[in-house]
Amino acid sequence: MGWQKTFTLSRRAKGCHLVTDEILSQVGPGLQDVQVGMLFLFIKHTSAALTVNENWDSDVRKDMDMALDNIVPESLAWRHTDEGPDDSVSHTKASLVGSSISVPITNGQLNLGTWQGIYLTEFRSSAKSRTIVATILS
């Protein structure tokens, strides 16, 4: 059995943002009757990504953003800069982090670990709204 919804996350500027609650507000109706299943989340953009990581200490999000900036610096000689100096660097980071995640569902709840949350990793400097496709299979 399948359920699917496309929705838009709130606008956020560059950084790693905890969006678990925002995701849950959108997928809640699809979770209700699922005893065992999977939630698949796909971001429809090439300059942002989704990941699961530590959800308690906000310093983790700052550290992730700092580490990604060091791994893929904007200062490289990027050729594709049509939308600004953060264009190709954003695409590269998005490829490293990934465009989709999967989370198990157990008894109508996301089965995340105690300290896990869903992150939007936004790589563009200006605030963007991002479209997500959520698919639930049971």
Contacts in CASP RR format, 6 or more apart in sequence:
PFRMAT RR
TARGET T0000
AUTHOR 0000-0000-0000
METHOD contacts of the structure
MODEL  1
MGWQKTFTLSRRAKGCHLVTDEILSQVGPGLQDVQVGMLFLFIKHTSAAL
TVNENWDSDVRKDMDMALDNIVPESLAWRHTDEGPDDSVSHTKASLVGSS
ISVPITNGQLNLGTWQGIYLTEFRSSAKSRTIVATILS
1 137 0 8 1.000
1 138 0 8 1.000
2 135 0 8 1.000
2 136 0 8 1.000
2 137 0 8 1.000
2 138 0 8 1.000
3 29 0 8 1.000
3 30 0 8 1.000
3 135 0 8 1.000
3 136 0 8 1.000
4 133 0 8 1.000
4 134 0 8 1.000
4 135 0 8 1.000
4 136 0 8 1.000
5 26 0 8 1.000
5 27 0 8 1.000
5 30 0 8 1.000
5 133 0 8 1.000
5 134 0 8 1.000
6 44 0 8 1.000
6 131 0 8 1.000
6 132 0 8 1.000
6 133 0 8 1.000
6 134 0 8 1.000
7 26 0 8 1.000
7 131 0 8 1.000
7 132 0 8 1.000
7 134 0 8 1.000
8 129 0 8 1.000
8 130 0 8 1.000
8 131 0 8 1.000
8 132 0 8 1.000
9 19 0 8 1.000
9 22 0 8 1.000
9 120 0 8 1.000
9 129 0 8 1.000
9 130 0 8 1.000
9 131 0 8 1.000
9 132 0 8 1.000
10 22 0 8 1.000
10 129 0 8 1.000
11 127 0 8 1.000
11 128 0 8 1.000
11 129 0 8 1.000
12 120 0 8 1.000
12 122 0 8 1.000
12 127 0 8 1.000
12 128 0 8 1.000
12 130 0 8 1.000
13 122 0 8 1.000
13 124 0 8 1.000
13 125 0 8 1.000
13 126 0 8 1.000
13 127 0 8 1.000
14 65 0 8 1.000
14 86 0 8 1.000
14 122 0 8 1.000
14 123 0 8 1.000
14 124 0 8 1.000
14 125 0 8 1.000
15 61 0 8 1.000
15 65 0 8 1.000
15 121 0 8 1.000
15 122 0 8 1.000
15 123 0 8 1.000
16 53 0 8 1.000
16 60 0 8 1.000
16 61 0 8 1.000
16 62 0 8 1.000
16 64 0 8 1.000
16 65 0 8 1.000
16 119 0 8 1.000
16 120 0 8 1.000
16 121 0 8 1.000
16 122 0 8 1.000
17 61 0 8 1.000
17 119 0 8 1.000
17 120 0 8 1.000
17 121 0 8 1.000
17 122 0 8 1.000
18 55 0 8 1.000
18 58 0 8 1.000
18 61 0 8 1.000
18 117 0 8 1.000
18 118 0 8 1.000
18 119 0 8 1.000
19 118 0 8 1.000
19 119 0 8 1.000
19 120 0 8 1.000
20 55 0 8 1.000
20 110 0 8 1.000
20 112 0 8 1.000
20 117 0 8 1.000
20 118 0 8 1.000
23 41 0 8 1.000
23 118 0 8 1.000
23 132 0 8 1.000
23 134 0 8 1.000
24 110 0 8 1.000
26 132 0 8 1.000
26 134 0 8 1.000
27 39 0 8 1.000
27 134 0 8 1.000
27 136 0 8 1.000
30 136 0 8 1.000
31 39 0 8 1.000
31 105 0 8 1.000
31 108 0 8 1.000
31 109 0 8 1.000
31 110 0 8 1.000
31 136 0 8 1.000
32 108 0 8 1.000
33 108 0 8 1.000
33 138 0 8 1.000
34 105 0 8 1.000
34 108 0 8 1.000
34 136 0 8 1.000
34 138 0 8 1.000
35 106 0 8 1.000
35 107 0 8 1.000
35 108 0 8 1.000
35 138 0 8 1.000
36 105 0 8 1.000
36 106 0 8 1.000
36 138 0 8 1.000
37 104 0 8 1.000
37 105 0 8 1.000
37 106 0 8 1.000
37 136 0 8 1.000
37 137 0 8 1.000
37 138 0 8 1.000
38 102 0 8 1.000
38 103 0 8 1.000
38 104 0 8 1.000
38 105 0 8 1.000
38 136 0 8 1.000
38 137 0 8 1.000
38 138 0 8 1.000
39 102 0 8 1.000
39 103 0 8 1.000
39 104 0 8 1.000
39 105 0 8 1.000
39 110 0 8 1.000
39 134 0 8 1.000
39 135 0 8 1.000
39 136 0 8 1.000
40 100 0 8 1.000
40 101 0 8 1.000
40 102 0 8 1.000
40 134 0 8 1.000
40 135 0 8 1.000
40 136 0 8 1.000
40 137 0 8 1.000
41 50 0 8 1.000
41 100 0 8 1.000
41 101 0 8 1.000
41 102 0 8 1.000
41 103 0 8 1.000
41 118 0 8 1.000
41 132 0 8 1.000
41 133 0 8 1.000
41 134 0 8 1.000
42 50 0 8 1.000
42 99 0 8 1.000
42 100 0 8 1.000
42 132 0 8 1.000
42 133 0 8 1.000
42 135 0 8 1.000
43 49 0 8 1.000
43 50 0 8 1.000
43 99 0 8 1.000
43 100 0 8 1.000
43 120 0 8 1.000
43 130 0 8 1.000
43 131 0 8 1.000
43 132 0 8 1.000
44 130 0 8 1.000
44 131 0 8 1.000
44 132 0 8 1.000
44 133 0 8 1.000
45 94 0 8 1.000
45 99 0 8 1.000
45 128 0 8 1.000
45 130 0 8 1.000
45 131 0 8 1.000
46 90 0 8 1.000
46 91 0 8 1.000
46 94 0 8 1.000
46 99 0 8 1.000
47 86 0 8 1.000
47 87 0 8 1.000
47 90 0 8 1.000
47 91 0 8 1.000
47 94 0 8 1.000
47 122 0 8 1.000
47 123 0 8 1.000
47 124 0 8 1.000
47 128 0 8 1.000
48 90 0 8 1.000
48 94 0 8 1.000
48 120 0 8 1.000
48 121 0 8 1.000
48 122 0 8 1.000
48 123 0 8 1.000
48 124 0 8 1.000
48 128 0 8 1.000
48 130 0 8 1.000
49 93 0 8 1.000
49 94 0 8 1.000
49 96 0 8 1.000
49 97 0 8 1.000
49 98 0 8 1.000
49 99 0 8 1.000
49 120 0 8 1.000
49 121 0 8 1.000
49 123 0 8 1.000
50 97 0 8 1.000
50 98 0 8 1.000
50 99 0 8 1.000
50 100 0 8 1.000
50 101 0 8 1.000
50 118 0 8 1.000
50 119 0 8 1.000
50 120 0 8 1.000
50 121 0 8 1.000
50 132 0 8 1.000
51 97 0 8 1.000
51 98 0 8 1.000
51 101 0 8 1.000
51 118 0 8 1.000
51 119 0 8 1.000
51 121 0 8 1.000
52 101 0 8 1.000
52 103 0 8 1.000
52 112 0 8 1.000
52 116 0 8 1.000
52 117 0 8 1.000
52 118 0 8 1.000
52 119 0 8 1.000
53 60 0 8 1.000
53 61 0 8 1.000
53 64 0 8 1.000
53 116 0 8 1.000
53 117 0 8 1.000
53 119 0 8 1.000
54 60 0 8 1.000
54 115 0 8 1.000
54 116 0 8 1.000
54 117 0 8 1.000
55 115 0 8 1.000
55 116 0 8 1.000
55 117 0 8 1.000
56 115 0 8 1.000
61 119 0 8 1.000
64 119 0 8 1.000
64 121 0 8 1.000
65 121 0 8 1.000
68 93 0 8 1.000
68 96 0 8 1.000
68 97 0 8 1.000
68 121 0 8 1.000
68 123 0 8 1.000
71 96 0 8 1.000
72 89 0 8 1.000
72 92 0 8 1.000
72 93 0 8 1.000
72 96 0 8 1.000
73 89 0 8 1.000
74 85 0 8 1.000
74 86 0 8 1.000
74 89 0 8 1.000
76 89 0 8 1.000
78 85 0 8 1.000
78 87 0 8 1.000
78 88 0 8 1.000
78 89 0 8 1.000
79 88 0 8 1.000
80 87 0 8 1.000
80 88 0 8 1.000
80 91 0 8 1.000
81 87 0 8 1.000
81 88 0 8 1.000
86 123 0 8 1.000
86 124 0 8 1.000
86 125 0 8 1.000
89 123 0 8 1.000
90 123 0 8 1.000
90 124 0 8 1.000
93 121 0 8 1.000
93 123 0 8 1.000
94 121 0 8 1.000
94 123 0 8 1.000
97 121 0 8 1.000
101 118 0 8 1.000
103 110 0 8 1.000
103 111 0 8 1.000
103 112 0 8 1.000
103 118 0 8 1.000
104 110 0 8 1.000
104 111 0 8 1.000
105 111 0 8 1.000
105 136 0 8 1.000
105 138 0 8 1.000
112 118 0 8 1.000
120 130 0 8 1.000
122 128 0 8 1.000
122 130 0 8 1.000
END
